[in-house]
Amino acid sequence: MYGWRGRIGLLVPSINTTMETEFWRIAPEGVSVHCARIAGGRHGTPEELRSMENASKKAAEDVGMVEPDVVVYGCTSGSFFEGPEWNKKICEQLSQITKAPTVTTAGGMAACLTAGGHRKVDVVTPYVELTNERLKQFLKAHGIDVLKLGTFDMLDMFDHAKIQPDEIYRKVKETTTPEADAVFIACTQLRALEVVDMLERDLGKPVYSAVQASAWQAFEAMGVDPQITHCGSLLRRLSEPGARKSPALRRSA
Amino acid sequence: MKRIGLLVPSSNTTVEPEFYRALPREVTLHTARLYLTRIAPEAILKMIEDMETQAKLLASADVDVIVLGATAPSFLNGLGYDRELIQKLESATGRKATTTTTALVEAIRHFGAKRVVLGSAYDDRVNGIAKAFLEASGVEVIAMKGLSLVDNLVVGRLAADTAYDLAVEVSRADADAIVLACTNWRTMDAIERIERETGKPVITTTQASIWAALRAVGHTEPVTGYGRLLRELAPSKETRAA
């Protein structure tokens, strides 16, 4: 069976064109990605972001059928917008439906920054002002300060995928300050995975992306080492001894 | 960059990995799921109700083509049913659409095959419907065998060897091609071996769906490792001469 080492149930906003592709790029031998789409519009308005919480339940029912080892709710703003409790509620709901541990992108963002001991970070997003404020509040609730935020300032979530990796590279470089411990690139629709490793090498500090942080949590939850060396230090760390939780029990053969 | 939108039965664990592996880097895959647990007519008709909603979600990702990547659902109601579904998908989304069954028949015609043998994961009931559909499409099914499976998750657990074994068993000297049906059945890794063993072109429902999707988005570079059909995506000098 495909996914004999681990099956990932991936929930993406229906307009997302980046995350499935990047997850497959990370997936090693024996790991498969099974996707379902969360209904919603293409504009990241507060109403849209809030409605995804409910719409994700239907997608979870569908992806639960593949008996996933982990479920990923793959949207940054869709998981931080109403704060940490809301994010937790999403995880619990989806775990109950799919019978699998659930991670979210916002949860992955907070977890990877916390695990790295980063208290002062710079952030790059494609979001509009209100959403950026909510992101800062979410991180603040986790004890993390955003020193500087660089944004592409676009409401249309579909268009976030049109931002080229080299534009993301330049935006990170012009945003980051010497005082920041790390940089986080938010939004699973941004093609950041292609430049995250070179950014770390060029800036000399940790740089994380939304898809990468989601994958990191998923692989940690599955107890699988993706053995991936060119997608940043976060994923590379999964290859270090003791970096992963004890291997999860497989649900089925 | 071109985008393929794929509708898969929710319990399918095979078709996404097989698409991903075969697709060239400049073509990406985007999936939506239709709730289905059993390969039985009643369950399938219910699944189709969900189809337009899910197709619209794919359209919101601006895919270039939508493929209903499910075999039995697209032949269930006989000749013309796949066209009906295509029309529904196209009018709901304004995108080009196709189905696995449509792709399968096109691939059989691509090889000019008149007589085929059919191997599938299905039970006799669903196999009978498949045979009737192919014969109504002008293709004679001269031998047929199924694995008698109804639980779709069980089909996904089968190794590709089962496709090889069944294909070699069902193959006949007077067949023009070997058809292997069910997108949740691992067939892609068996195709080259079966073609070498039998000397006949092998058409599997997943392979034909990939072939049709690539043609629909205008991709004409050959894809190797999965049989003649995908290798001949771009007409080579050799095939033009033949």
Interface residues (C-beta under 8 A of the other chain):
Chain A: M1 Y2 G3 R7 S14 I15 N16 T17 E20 T21 W24 S32 V33 H34 C35 A36 R37 A39 G41 R42 A59 E61 D62 V63 G64 M65 V66 E67 F158 A253
Chain B: R3 S10 S11 N12 T13 T14 E16 P17 E18 Y20 T28 L29 H30 T31 A32 R33 L34 Y35 L36 T37 T53 Q54 L57 L58 S60 A61 D62 L153 G156 R157 L158 R186
